[in-house]
Amino acid sequence: MLKTSTDSSDLRPVSDVAAFSTMTDRNVVDDESLFGAHHYRRLKAVVRRTQGAWLYTQDGERILDCLAAYSAANQGHHHPKIVAAAVAALQNGYGSVISNVVYTDALSAFLKKVATIVPALSPRLGNGRNKVLAKNGGVESVETAIKLGRYYGYKQKGIPDGKQEIIVFRNNFHGRMITIVSFSTSEHYKQGFGPLTPGFVTADFGDLAQVEELINKNTCAILVEPMQGEGGMYQPPDGFLKGLRELCDKHDMLLIFDEIQVGLGRTGKMFCFQHENVVPDVLILGKAIAGGIVPVSAMVTTAELMDLAFRPGSDGSTFGGYPLACVAGVAALGVIEEERLADRSAATGRILKQRILDIASRSSHVKEVRGKGLFIGIEVKSGDAMEFCQKLLDLKMLANDSHHHTIRISPPLIIGDQEVDYICERLEKVLVG
Ligand SMILES: Cc1ncc(COP(=O)(O)O)c(C=O)c1O
C-alpha cells in the first residue's frame, strides 16, 4: 500500500545535505563543479553552518562573515526570532505557498509592516500612505519598479508606449536578468545575451549636469542606488540626490531608489535616503527584509502610483508574498527595529571606519577608504581586491571585492567590539604586514 504523505516514517533526516554532513569538502567542491553553473568565482572555503556573524567549516573552524551575503544577513545568520517565526509557520500549517487568488493574514501583516516602516514616499504624488508589492529576489522588484516608471510615463505624461526612457548610472548594479543587464555598464554582464531591452540612457554617477542633458520628452524616471554597492562602494557627492529630486519634480518624472543593498540599517540609517533627507517616489527593498532566511523583495510607492499602474493581470508572482516569506519578513523587520540595528550600524561603523583609516594611513596598498555605517569600502592601488580577500580568508575573515578594486566590509549589523578588533587585526596583517 502506498504511504500517505503524513506518515511519520517519511520524515527521515536528510543527512547527506545537513550541516556537518558526511560529504567531504572535496566532494562538495567537485560536485558543485560537475553539476552547477560556474557563474560565481568562489573563494576557497566550504561553509557548513552559520550563526550570528560567524560561518563554520567542517573542521570546526569559524570565519567572521564580513560580507553578510551582500547585506541579506544584516540581522545575523539564523536570528532566533526570525527562525522561530519561520519554524512556527511551517510547523503550524501557515507557511506553505497559497494561491494568490485568496487573501492571507501573513501577506496582509507583511504589507502593512513594510508600508509603515518606510516613511511616506513621494510628497508630490502621494497623500502619505504607502503601498507595497512583494516579490522574491531583488531583481524582480527592480523590474516591477521599471514597469511602474514606464507606465507612469505612458499614462500620466502621455509618452507613446514603447518610447519611455529611464535614466540610469554608470557602474550601476540592479541584478542580472535580461532587462536589468541591458543597462549595465559592465560588458561581461550582457555580452552574448542579446537582444537587450531598450529604453535606458546612462549618466555618470554624481553628475547632475549630465542627467539634465539626457532628459527629454520621453524620460519617465531616474533609477539610482543612493550609494553604489557592487559598483565600488561609492557615495554620491553631497547634493546629488537632492538635485535628482529637483529634476524629477521639475520634469514630472519618478525618482526610484534601489536600496536592496544599502537599505534596512546597513549605512547607519534605516534607509539610506534618510542621510540626505531626499524622499523618492519609489523605493526597492530586498535581501535583509526577511533576515536572510527566505528570499523576499518589495517595491514600495504611494497608494496613488501603485493603483495607477497595477490592476489584476498587470503583475503577479506565484511565490511573491507567500506566507513563509511574509512571516519571516515581519519578524526580520521587527528585529531591525527592536535591536536598533541602524543606530548600531552607525555607531560600530564610525569606530570601524576610523580604525580602518588609521590602518590605511600606514599601508602602501590602500588608495581610499569610503562608506557609511557598516558599509565600508577599501580601494586598493593594485586594483585587485580579491588578492587581499583571499589573504583575509586565510586569516578566517570573509570579505569580497566590489568592482574588482575595492574590498567590501559589510558584516552583519550585530557585530560588537570584539569583532571590530578581529577585523582590524586581520586588515592590519594584510594591508600593513
Ligand atoms: C543594489 C542592488 N539591486 C539589486 C540587486 C539584485 O538582487 P538579487 O540578487 O536578490 O536579485 C542587488 C544584489 O546584490 C543589489 O545590490
The ligand as a Gaussian input file, in Angstrom:
#p B3LYP/6-31G(d) Opt

LIG

0 1
 C       21.539000      47.412000      -5.441000
 C       21.100000      46.029000      -5.841000
 N       19.999000      45.891000      -6.608000
 C       19.561000      44.678000      -6.980000
 C       20.224000      43.533000      -6.614000
 C       19.710000      42.187000      -7.089000
 O       19.186000      41.474000      -6.022000
 P       19.007000      39.882000      -6.159000
 O       20.366000      39.303000      -6.284000
 O       18.304000      39.484000      -4.895000
 O       18.177000      39.654000      -7.375000
 C       21.385000      43.622000      -5.834000
 C       22.133000      42.425000      -5.444000
 O       23.232000      42.467000      -4.977000
 C       21.829000      44.915000      -5.430000
 O       22.924000      45.066000      -4.696000

